[in-house]
Amino acid sequence: MGCMYSTNNGRKNFGNCECIILASETCFSVNEIEALYVLYRRLGSSAVDEGLINKKEFELALLGNCGQRNLFVDRVFKWFDLKNNGVITFEDFVRSLSIFHPSTSETDKIAFAFNFYDVRNTGYIERAELKDMLLAIFEELEVTPSDNLVEAILEKTFVEVDHKQDGKIDQEEWKEYMARSPLLMKNMTLPCLKELTTTFPSFFISSEVCDSDLRAARDVCGSKRSKSSSKIQNHQSGPYLDIGS
């Protein structure tokens, strides 16, 4: 069968070759990508059935939040919207979820988490950025912390992470921090993504393309490969600081 976009309403074809490409560039098998396609279509039709996931559908379906401006939610959507065009394509969806796959390397997970907090793209996580994100996470969790609690969390974090004491966290410091914080790495992994077709049996679609044929077919489709990076975030499973430690 193969996963396929309809050509109606401006949707593009998405067939076996595209499934193979995504499987070759992510940790998902072809069958798992087909399962994700069924999930994607369900999410993408929750508000307007246009074959794509818009921000309203994303907030409503994945975060249980719709219409309320929130830096954390905006950041999550941005990292799903890899093409920065206001919608999440299926390719975006798969590549973004792949970062949370149990088989994705710790190096990639650490880099993703750092980039998520580096809101201004300066190459550092600054105190103001971390404070804004922390407040947004509390807001998303419907918690109103005291100013003292927020400042205590920030102070504790920078004492533990900012070894250079320059008021900002660089990539090396962040990597060391993640290595010392197993809960953070655990939050970057969704175990269910390794067992999609058994965890979500209703999403399973039998594929015409056997996963064992992936390596041979990869060369045929290789010229069409995308180099998009995986970026995703979710407040229940994403790389937020261990504020309870």
C-alpha positions as CSV (number, residue, x, y, z in Angstrom):
1,M,0.0,0.0,0.0
2,G,2.6,2.6,1.1
3,C,1.9,5.9,2.8
4,M,0.4,8.4,0.3
5,Y,-0.8,12.0,0.2
6,S,-3.8,12.6,-2.0
7,T,-3.3,15.1,-4.8
8,N,-6.5,16.9,-3.7
9,N,-6.4,20.3,-2.0
10,G,-2.8,20.9,-3.0
11,R,-1.5,17.9,-1.2
12,K,1.5,16.3,-2.8
13,N,2.0,12.6,-3.5
14,F,3.8,10.7,-0.7
15,G,4.5,7.2,-1.8
16,N,6.8,4.3,-1.2
17,C,10.0,6.1,-2.3
18,E,9.4,9.0,0.2
19,C,8.7,6.5,2.9
20,I,12.0,4.7,2.2
21,I,13.8,8.1,2.3
22,L,12.4,9.0,5.7
23,A,13.2,5.5,7.0
24,S,16.8,5.8,5.8
25,E,17.2,9.2,7.4
26,T,15.4,8.5,10.7
27,C,15.2,5.8,13.3
28,F,11.8,4.6,12.0
29,S,11.1,1.6,9.8
30,V,8.9,1.9,6.7
31,N,5.9,0.3,8.5
32,E,6.4,2.7,11.5
33,I,6.4,5.7,9.2
34,E,3.1,4.4,7.7
35,A,1.7,4.1,11.2
36,L,2.8,7.7,11.9
37,Y,1.1,8.8,8.7
38,V,-2.3,7.6,10.0
39,L,-1.7,9.5,13.2
40,Y,-0.6,12.6,11.3
41,R,-3.7,12.5,9.1
42,R,-5.9,12.3,12.2
43,L,-4.2,15.2,13.9
44,G,-4.2,17.2,10.6
45,S,-8.0,16.9,10.2
46,S,-9.0,17.9,13.7
47,A,-9.8,21.5,12.7
48,V,-9.4,21.8,8.9
49,D,-8.9,18.8,6.7
50,E,-6.2,20.2,4.4
51,G,-3.6,17.4,4.7
52,L,-1.3,19.4,6.9
53,I,-1.1,20.2,10.6
54,N,-1.6,23.9,11.4
55,K,-0.7,25.6,14.6
56,K,-4.3,25.4,16.0
57,E,-4.5,21.7,15.4
58,F,-1.0,21.2,16.8
59,E,-1.8,23.0,20.0
60,L,-5.2,21.3,20.4
61,A,-4.2,17.7,19.5
62,L,-0.7,17.5,21.0
63,L,-0.5,20.0,23.8
64,G,-4.2,20.3,24.9
65,N,-3.9,24.1,24.4
66,C,-5.4,26.2,21.7
67,G,-5.3,30.0,21.1
68,Q,-3.4,31.1,24.2
69,R,-0.1,32.6,23.4
70,N,2.8,30.9,25.2
71,L,6.5,31.0,24.5
72,F,7.0,27.4,25.3
73,V,4.1,26.3,22.9
74,D,5.5,28.7,20.2
75,R,8.9,27.2,20.6
76,V,7.5,23.7,20.3
77,F,5.6,24.5,17.1
78,K,8.7,26.2,15.6
79,W,10.8,23.1,16.0
80,F,8.1,21.0,14.4
81,D,7.7,23.5,11.6
82,L,11.1,22.8,10.0
83,K,10.3,24.8,6.8
84,N,9.1,27.8,8.9
85,N,6.0,28.2,6.8
86,G,3.3,28.0,9.5
87,V,2.3,24.4,8.9
88,I,3.8,21.0,9.8
89,T,4.2,18.7,6.8
90,F,4.4,14.9,7.2
91,E,8.1,14.9,6.6
92,D,8.5,17.6,9.4
93,F,6.4,15.5,11.7
94,V,8.5,12.3,11.2
95,R,11.9,14.0,11.4
96,S,10.9,15.9,14.5
97,L,9.6,12.9,16.3
98,S,12.8,11.0,15.4
99,I,14.8,13.0,17.9
100,F,12.9,11.4,20.7
101,H,13.4,7.8,19.4
102,P,15.2,5.6,21.8
103,S,17.8,4.8,19.1
104,T,18.7,8.4,18.4
105,S,22.1,9.3,19.7
106,E,22.6,11.2,22.9
107,T,24.7,13.7,21.0
108,D,21.8,14.6,18.8
109,K,19.4,14.8,21.8
110,I,21.8,17.0,23.7
111,A,22.2,19.4,20.7
112,F,18.5,19.6,20.2
113,A,17.8,20.4,23.9
114,F,20.5,23.1,23.8
115,N,19.0,24.7,20.6
116,F,15.6,24.6,22.1
117,Y,16.6,26.9,25.0
118,D,18.9,29.1,22.9
119,V,15.8,31.2,21.9
120,R,17.8,34.0,20.4
121,N,20.2,31.7,18.5
122,T,23.3,33.3,20.1
123,G,25.1,30.0,20.7
124,Y,24.5,30.4,24.4
125,I,21.7,29.9,26.9
126,E,21.4,33.2,28.7
127,R,19.7,33.7,32.1
128,A,16.9,35.8,30.6
129,E,16.1,33.2,28.0
130,L,16.0,30.4,30.6
131,K,13.7,32.5,32.8
132,D,11.3,33.2,30.0
133,M,11.2,29.6,29.1
134,L,10.8,28.5,32.7
135,L,7.8,30.8,33.2
136,A,6.3,29.5,29.9
137,I,6.6,25.9,31.1
138,F,5.0,26.8,34.4
139,E,2.2,28.5,32.5
140,E,1.7,25.5,30.2
141,L,1.5,23.3,33.3
142,E,-1.0,25.8,34.8
143,V,1.2,26.5,37.8
144,T,1.9,30.0,39.2
145,P,5.3,30.0,40.9
146,S,6.4,32.7,43.3
147,D,9.2,35.1,42.1
148,N,11.4,33.6,44.8
149,L,10.9,30.1,43.5
150,V,11.7,31.1,39.9
151,E,14.9,32.9,41.0
152,A,15.9,30.0,43.2
153,I,15.6,27.6,40.3
154,L,17.6,29.9,38.0
155,E,20.3,30.4,40.6
156,K,20.6,26.7,41.3
157,T,20.8,26.0,37.6
158,F,23.5,28.5,36.8
159,V,25.5,27.5,39.9
160,E,25.5,23.9,38.6
161,V,25.9,24.5,34.9
162,D,27.8,27.8,34.4
163,H,31.2,26.7,35.4
164,K,32.9,29.7,33.6
165,Q,30.7,32.0,35.7
166,D,30.1,34.3,32.8
167,G,26.3,34.5,33.1
168,K,25.6,32.2,30.2
169,I,25.6,28.5,29.4
170,D,27.7,27.3,26.4
171,Q,27.3,24.0,24.5
172,E,30.2,22.4,26.4
173,E,28.7,23.3,29.8
174,W,25.3,22.1,28.6
175,K,26.7,18.8,27.5
176,E,28.4,18.2,30.8
177,Y,25.1,19.1,32.6
178,M,23.1,16.6,30.6
179,A,25.7,13.9,31.2
180,R,25.2,14.5,35.0
181,S,21.4,14.6,34.7
182,P,19.9,11.2,33.6
183,L,16.4,12.5,34.1
184,L,16.9,15.1,31.4
185,M,18.1,12.5,28.9
186,K,15.2,10.3,29.9
187,N,12.8,13.2,29.1
188,M,14.3,13.3,25.6
189,T,13.2,9.7,24.9
190,L,9.8,8.3,24.1
191,P,10.0,4.5,24.5
192,C,6.7,4.0,22.6
193,L,8.3,5.3,19.4
194,K,10.3,2.1,19.2
195,E,7.2,-0.1,19.2
196,L,4.8,2.0,17.2
197,T,3.0,-0.8,15.4
198,T,2.3,-2.6,18.7
199,T,1.7,0.4,20.9
200,F,-0.7,1.9,18.3
201,P,-2.0,-1.2,16.6
202,S,-4.8,0.7,14.9
203,F,-2.2,2.8,13.1
204,F,-0.5,-0.2,11.5
205,I,-0.7,-0.4,7.8
206,S,0.8,-3.3,5.8
207,S,3.5,-2.1,3.6
208,E,4.4,-3.1,0.0
209,V,8.0,-2.2,0.8
210,C,9.7,-4.6,3.2
211,D,12.1,-3.0,5.7
212,S,14.7,-5.6,4.6
213,D,14.6,-4.0,1.2
214,L,15.5,-0.6,2.6
215,R,19.2,-0.6,2.0
216,A,18.9,-1.6,-1.7
217,A,16.1,0.8,-2.4
218,R,17.9,3.7,-0.6
219,D,20.3,4.1,-3.5
220,V,17.5,4.5,-6.0
221,C,15.8,7.3,-4.0
222,G,19.0,8.8,-2.6
223,S,19.0,11.8,-4.9
224,K,15.8,13.0,-3.3
225,R,17.0,12.9,0.2
226,S,16.4,15.9,2.5
227,K,19.0,17.2,5.0
228,S,16.4,18.7,7.3
229,S,17.3,18.5,11.0
230,S,15.1,17.0,13.6
231,K,13.5,19.5,16.0
232,I,10.6,18.7,18.3
233,Q,9.5,19.5,21.8
234,N,6.8,18.5,24.2
235,H,6.3,19.6,27.8
236,Q,5.6,16.1,29.0
237,S,8.6,14.5,27.3
238,G,10.8,17.3,26.2
239,P,14.2,18.6,27.5
240,Y,13.0,20.8,30.3
241,L,15.2,21.4,33.4
242,D,14.8,19.1,36.4
243,I,13.1,21.8,38.5
244,G,12.3,19.3,41.2
245,S,15.9,18.3,41.9
